[in-house]
């Protein structure tokens, strides 16, 4: 009874204390044993160093961590506003698995967090991992891609996507550390570090200081592989290679827009194969098209480091047949053109970049290069523009991108069939609020396009054709086509038709800096005004909070099951590679 009373008194005293601002890593963090990370305690207001006490499982933190942290008397925010004092310990590692309770006090401030430090299998389960991510990939994208690519009759699909035969094993929660809503940076960062992050953050816990590059770091998958293994690393994307998803493999920044700095982080880790767009951030500031503010020429630096360079499909094919194991492919100054524009309509920037490879070409070349390493490899393949076309509500382009992504999944599955020591993961990073409602049938009578929408039994089946058997519809502007709609977006005009002249631009700014419906579509016959339901400072549709589907096959797949947070997926990947094996 006396112990119970003492415990109650202690709890009452603590509940009356003010909360310290934050401890990083946050509460319930999972930490790979031996993986470096930054430890930080933020206090509200200025405190004296002699008043600060930090314990780990009841012991002084220096005894457990073996290092002394730096005390920062005054952290400053914008306009030099004093935010408070802090304790920072960079590059901390914890070798011993177990539960860790961290408590920090200073005067009347108190904060407690709990971490789980975990180890992994003693020996690797997989030699290779191919992590295929469709950015923004939602269930509607899969369904639409299957119908558009394979067709449907008598209630059954006429064929299957490659991803249809990769078993679904888990639902994945995508929320950030500060919000249920999410973006591509914090979601892929969770996959690639095992730590949740804030929206826009990569490989860091977002702290209170304004500097985007000083936040507490956590180790990325790229860094862990370089530290622990001799495996090769590959990154393939249809976006800029310094965009959020590919950047998450190596990067540490609070702001995903730090693309010039991210190129430097890519160079530090040096993925063996790096393919995509984004050359503008590799070029020195005086080179036409450069977006850098310094003279660094990262193309030259990569070439000096032994990389072959490819700038179009012909050069990629030539590099694929060369003896150089390291390959840098930069096929656009920005994001690469989407498949519908690049391969069929010849729109977008195809006139400036006429010979861009596709995701399938890049994936196949990457696998050829990486598989030469007898130690194995880790490859990320991103179908980036599923998301980039879903934001502007351009569903035809988004579905064709999904078909291309699925073809890359097929290349990966073919490789895994020949190399059964390969784990394949197919997933998305977040969803979009999109669903297939039915069809639009031009042959229905009348001029009102809204009346041509078929729902329930009136929907019938679309009449896409694939006469050349390439897996893509010969045309997207068929007379009876899929009708997809988003549950969010700005004011816009729904035209009920594919946008053959270029990517849909649903809203533009007015003189009040508000986004209003783009009147370029107002006079399209049958167009309907759709009132938006998101704030007027947003110009496109936004991400949804729904769980995403994760599919996987191969050695180590047993670690991926049920409901998982994205940070849990990293643990399964690390276990497949034995990255946290206890050291003798």
Steps between C-alpha positions, in 0.01 A plus 500: 500500500789736585655440153166566336463830690852606405430418137180705510681794660776480238250484215310796645820705527598418139155582369534844652829566321515684169577297191835550333453592135619176341736204504627352173460221402137529598301275729452141373789532256655177382877511454717251314780380727831657397332753270623860553244766589493845661361541850351835596308646791326836455399703805243775508686819579856544621616262773829465688722206403536400865122464522482254211475131583457228239472134592471179302325220685572689821873548438680815394492515120881530474540167675268324256587685180871534574504856366436848629250716316552861398300753701358784291410788727276678251350357182369776279215513254404753240614856564729362773212424731625288789321164500666338798793284602586162355716195545638340181697180450588421138579156361379299798484121466345244733627145459289323759142412406229573751260754642638846578319758711648849458406770751610862483445761772603862546341695783127432479523356147476126443476281190506124456519285187540129447702335224535144382847408377484185288737257336437294189568152370858385544534409133336661196181345369516674161791580273309769312203727569302675226277767653246617242298804597217653303484854631140569601399149396142443613263209447315694229823541303552123502142429398502762227834385362376141482181595316677741266783257423324162499132574446200342669203293386222309673605644833855364486831660410641372171850485641712568805753763591845390611430637845182292520714193559714650777321400821353787705638457848440820698310823540732794561435811710650813348448783750777742593629590846294820509194422288277222376563637149821424322727561202757308298795616709404384847337180369799375302727622778317270742550207262869584462593579863259322733405836653187703439557858387314826447352600163782615265773343717756243385717299739453739791273583789373851431610719792409859584797680342453662157811346342376210285835320514572490876212278616566174690603238246421131476686254283360431154488167321772616263727589788424177688590294194826688454583458871406135533531333159671492163170495314430726206232769515274605216242779464269525198228763464301688239527814715805707580749275676513758781120493541355381830468126438845428352661753734371312805744215432793724602388845619478709815301822478191658651410641159462270201557803279870509594572329169844644441610372842332164436718451192799537732351236729453267203865553415604425859329158495559440127225259394654270242214565258309829500246554221233766447458871436626805686828587326437871571625447857818323385622787281706798615312830517647638177381205290172575315212329677680471833306553822805501725635811668860380504759384248500131596479269201366175641487335160877542479539381858299184435696433180826547691369245750476240224142545378390459142263779396181458296276789392255319269378151418773434243770585754321290763501202265869555428580528871306181567739312276815657644729359766452795735305388805408852614244692299353849521206562267345846486240522225330833573581823679181451704248218533489264205202516266215263577443192288189628322686810384840340447397187313166582339392864479849655470391785724653662808873562455559210265618743231784610732575151635394275213668174593420446869503139620203363691481346845525149354820583310656653809394216730638234269832682461528554876442132571758400240761726661422431864476123464867484408586555866535155664410659836155600375317831474220729615299665223225762530275543194254791510209555267496867594237650275205292615499763772609791284206442263250430778559839661362689196218245470640373168381144541581368152865594538504359853360165383746469211778571753361219715517264203864594444576449869335158481725409208800585717353268764496233228871553433571463872292182521686349205829574676374347826386188316859451385642611836280360779721662766331831413230668710254710298289768668227682304320788669419870500602782730156657545162493330286747309131553561396347169249238391363358177133602482404330176540599135447794267320393180512751214235304310231569757248752363509868587764769536532501879820310582379444853212297359748283314646371827397139554457374854387161630355287217523791256878510528562200277863435415756737343603434140875553519699286254856374492536371146880512501520303828740740673289514816398861444166606353534606138299811590380654825232709327273208419124550483429316827772560755560482873361780711724571799434773752674640805338575833712815533634777283478869412226666300527363146310409186437130448517429126438123519769456233873413482727806476681423175664841459687491830475435871177624658538831685185507715550835673695823458559796730290814490603850607430406864749212474211254534475197275190510285372274224710525184268651240706349220269197544179695554386488138576134439161363389318355798757612759363527854622735773604307811533696821812415697509382858858580600644842598523752217878523532528141368512455124468122462356195670666389823614170647262279695564349842377150408718197572695371203545143381841336523574190295811287532654167407831334570733434794420720798137552403383360834603830661234682298151422623179645641480871579838669502632852526736596220783511752431132580570409138860618538540252783394215271739616228784531751421153629508355149853641461602434865602864540453489877663165569663488844873558474736246653 
